[in-house]
């Protein structure tokens, strides 16, 4: 094997590796874009939005329980009277 043949083989390998890297980068960008589109289509909420909604629901449940207690007390008062 000549040094020229080794140099040419090395250049081809380097070119192929560079091309593979470019293909990989392009595929990665396409995959990220596809995932982003899919997630956008799912209409997901952020963790912060979820926590705010959960806190609001908890507050509403407590208020409902208090109102139910008050209505029951009024019904008891009305039934006695």
N, C-alpha and C positions, 0 to 999 in steps of 0.2 A: 504494500500500500504506500502510495506516495503522500507527501505532505500536502500536496495540492488537493488530492482526493479527500483527505481528512478535513482540510479547511472548508471545502465545498459541502461536505456532509454536515459539518458543524454549523455553517451558515444556513443550510436548509432546516436543520433542527431548530435553530434560533428563530428563523422566520415562521416555522410551523408553531412554535410555542407562543410567539407574539400573536399570530392569528388566532390561536386557541384562546388566549387571554382576551382578545377583542371580542370574540364570539361569546365568551363567558360573561363579559361585562355587559354586552348587549342583551343577552338572555336574562341576566340578573335585573337589568333595568325594566325589561318587559314584564318579568314576573312581579316585580314590585308594583308596577303600574296596574297590572291585572288584579293583584290583591287589593290595592287601594280602590279600584273600581268596584270590586265585589263587596268590600266593606261599606262603601258609600251606599250601595244599593240596599244593604241590610238596614239602613236607618238606625244605626246604633247610637246610644247615648254615651257620654263620657262618665267616668266614675264620679266626678263632681256632681253632674246632673242627677245621677242615680241617687247619691247620698242626700241631696237636697230634697228629692221627691220622697225618699224613704222617711226623712225627718218630718216632712209635711204630712205624710200618711200617718205616722205615729202620733203626731199632735192631733190630727183629725179623729183618730180612734179614741184618744183620751177624752176629747171634747164630746164625742158621741156617747161614750160610757157615762160621762157626767150628766149629759142631757137625759139619757135613759134612766139614770138614778133619780133625777129630779121629776121626770114624768111619773115614775112609779110612786114617788112620795106624794105627788099631787093626786094621783089616782087613789092612793090609800086614804088621803085626807078627804077626798070627795066621797068615797065609799062609806066612810065613817059618819059623815055629816048628813 
